[in-house]
Amino acid sequence: MTPAATPHRRAGRWAAGLAWAGAAALLAVVFLLYSQPDFMVMMADQVWSCF
């Protein structure tokens, strides 16, 4: 068995791939939320209410 085909490395690649996919999905959701004007107003109101 070659080192690249060990189960540990395959699991690490899957985990890294899932982490990248999760990060990309999170960034896409944040981008979609910030492109909504109502959401931006709500977030601004919430930030200003802290002061």
Summary of the structure (lengths in Angstrom):
residues: 51
radius of gyration: 19.6
end to end distance: 61.4
largest distance: 61.4
contacts: 91
relative contact order: 0.07
helix: 86%
strand: 0%
